[in-house]
Structures are given as C-alpha cells and as structure tokens.
Amino acid sequence: MSPIANGQPQDASMIYIVGRLNQGIRREMRARLAEFSLSVAEYTTLSVLDSRPELSNAQLARRALVTPQSMLEILAELERRALVERRLDPDNARILRARLTRQGRDRLRAADPAIQALHDEMFAGMSARQQEAALTAMRIAMTNLSRPASGEAKPRSHRARVA
C-alpha cells in the first residue's frame, strides 16, 4: 500500500496526476464559465482567437484540442451569438477565417479574471520558481507529445499506475 498525503497516493504516476489535474481544471472551468454563458471549448476558442486572429477552422481545432467537426459547431454557435465573425480567405474561398467581435472580446475579458483566479488557486503555496519549473516541465512534455511518431518504440521507464 502506498503512503497517502493530501488524499493522493505518493507513488501515482505523472500521467495519472496530470489526468486528475485535467479533470479538475475542466470541472472548475465549466462551473466558473457558466456565469458568462461560455463552455470550456468556447472560452478556449475565444482565447486562441484573441492571440491569433484569422485562423482557419483546422488551425483553431488543433489549438483548442477539439476535432475540426467540433470546431465547426463551436464557431457556428459563437457566430450566432455575435462573439465571433468569419470571412472568406482571400486566397482560398474554401477557408473561413475567424476573429473575435467586440462582443467576443468583451465576453472574454469579463471571464478572464475567473480563470486567472483558478490559476492562482492551483499554484497557491508555490514559489514563482516552482511555478516556472512546473510550467517548463509541462511545456516540454507537451512538445514531446506533439512530435510525429518516428516509428520506433519508445522506451518505457514507468508504467502508468492508478490508485
């Protein structure tokens, strides 16, 4: 039996911990975004468009971690609510480019403090150095998973364990 601290097994794998963290983040985001009539996917889409306007559906889907089909539905709903507008790409009439409307930017700005508060709660008790180390580690892991498969089996140093 593994020792337990703060209700969590001490030998839980990184994959298990990240999975639990992801579930908790999504649960909290859903609850906090409800006040702004936004889903997690809608908030993510608005956030991506705020920093990267004029992305195509496929580009947005990749950055928002949803399928292109789901992104079509998300964008249609955001457009219906006048939070996003889309226009034809001047070089390719089959591509629609999306960007925030003023209402979309205002909604995003209104919701941002609730999400920032979640971030602050997650990192409470950690020094700035610890926070940066955690973010750096997660960025490296994300980059590693984004690389195309080389066809070689990767060595397995740890098996995912759940408690």
C-alpha positions in Angstrom: 0.0 0.0 0.0 1.4 3.4 -0.9 1.6 6.3 1.6 -1.1 8.9 1.2 -0.6 12.6 1.5 -3.3 15.2 0.9 -5.6 12.3 -0.2 -3.3 11.4 -3.0 -1.1 8.3 -3.4 2.6 9.2 -3.3 3.6 6.7 -6.0 1.0 7.9 -8.5 2.4 8.3 -12.0 2.8 11.7 -13.7 0.2 10.6 -16.3 -2.3 9.8 -13.5 -1.7 13.1 -11.8 -1.9 15.1 -15.0 -5.1 13.3 -15.9 -6.7 14.1 -12.5 -5.5 17.7 -12.8 -7.1 18.0 -16.2 -10.4 16.7 -14.9 -10.3 19.1 -12.0 -9.4 22.1 -14.2 -12.2 21.3 -16.7 -14.7 20.8 -13.9 -13.8 24.2 -12.3 -13.7 26.0 -15.6 -17.2 24.7 -16.5 -18.5 26.0 -13.2 -16.8 29.3 -13.4 -17.6 30.0 -17.1 -21.3 29.2 -16.7 -21.8 32.7 -15.3 -20.5 34.1 -18.7 -22.6 31.6 -20.8 -19.4 30.0 -22.1 -18.3 26.4 -22.4 -14.7 25.4 -21.9 -14.3 24.9 -25.6 -15.9 28.3 -26.4 -13.6 30.1 -23.9 -10.6 28.3 -25.3 -11.6 29.3 -28.8 -12.1 32.9 -27.9 -8.7 32.9 -26.1 -6.9 31.5 -29.1 -8.6 33.9 -31.4 -7.7 36.8 -29.1 -4.0 36.0 -29.5 -4.1 34.5 -33.1 -6.9 36.1 -35.1 -7.8 34.9 -38.6 -7.1 31.3 -38.0 -8.8 28.7 -40.1 -11.2 26.1 -38.7 -8.5 23.4 -38.8 -5.9 25.6 -37.1 -8.3 26.6 -34.4 -9.3 23.0 -33.8 -5.7 21.9 -33.3 -5.1 24.8 -30.8 -8.3 24.2 -28.9 -7.8 20.4 -28.8 -11.0 19.5 -30.5 -11.9 17.9 -33.8 -12.4 20.0 -36.9 -16.1 18.9 -36.9 -16.5 20.1 -33.3 -14.8 23.4 -34.1 -17.3 24.0 -36.9 -20.1 23.6 -34.3 -18.3 25.8 -31.7 -17.7 28.6 -34.3 -21.3 28.4 -35.6 -22.6 28.9 -32.1 -20.1 31.7 -31.3 -21.0 33.4 -34.6 -24.7 33.0 -33.9 -24.2 34.8 -30.6 -22.1 37.5 -32.3 -18.9 36.7 -30.4 -17.0 35.6 -33.5 -17.2 36.6 -37.1 -15.9 34.6 -40.1 -14.9 35.8 -43.5 -13.6 34.0 -46.7 -9.9 33.7 -47.0 -8.9 35.9 -50.0 -6.6 33.3 -51.3 -8.8 30.2 -50.8 -12.6 30.6 -50.9 -13.0 27.2 -49.2 -11.4 28.5 -46.0 -13.2 30.7 -43.5 -11.0 32.9 -41.2 -12.4 33.6 -37.7 -11.9 36.6 -35.4 -13.4 38.0 -32.3 -16.1 40.6 -32.5 -16.1 43.5 -29.9 -18.7 41.5 -28.0 -16.5 38.4 -28.1 -13.5 40.4 -26.8 -15.7 41.9 -24.0 -17.0 38.5 -23.0 -13.5 37.0 -22.9 -12.3 40.0 -20.8 -15.2 39.5 -18.4 -14.4 35.8 -18.0 -10.6 36.1 -17.8 -10.5 37.0 -14.1 -12.4 33.9 -13.1 -10.0 31.7 -15.0 -7.0 33.7 -13.6 -8.4 33.0 -10.1 -8.4 29.3 -10.9 -4.8 29.5 -12.0 -3.9 31.4 -8.8 -5.7 28.8 -6.6 -3.9 25.9 -8.4 -0.5 27.4 -7.8 -1.1 28.8 -4.2 1.7 27.9 -1.9 4.2 27.6 -4.7 7.1 30.0 -5.2 7.4 31.8 -8.5 10.4 29.5 -9.2 8.4 26.4 -8.5 5.6 27.6 -10.8 8.0 28.3 -13.6 9.6 24.9 -13.2 6.1 23.2 -13.3 5.2 25.2 -16.5 8.5 24.4 -18.1 8.1 20.7 -17.5 4.6 20.7 -18.8 5.6 22.6 -22.0 8.4 20.1 -22.6 6.0 17.2 -22.2 3.5 18.9 -24.5 6.2 19.4 -27.1 7.4 15.8 -26.8 3.8 14.5 -27.4 3.4 16.9 -30.4 6.3 15.4 -32.3 5.4 13.0 -35.1 5.9 9.3 -34.3 9.2 8.1 -35.5 8.0 4.5 -35.9 10.3 3.3 -33.2 9.0 2.1 -29.9 9.8 4.5 -27.2 11.4 3.0 -24.1 9.0 2.7 -21.1 10.7 3.6 -17.9 7.5 3.9 -15.9 4.1 2.3 -16.3 1.1 4.4 -15.5 -0.3 3.5 -12.1 -3.6 4.5 -10.7 -4.6 4.3 -7.1 
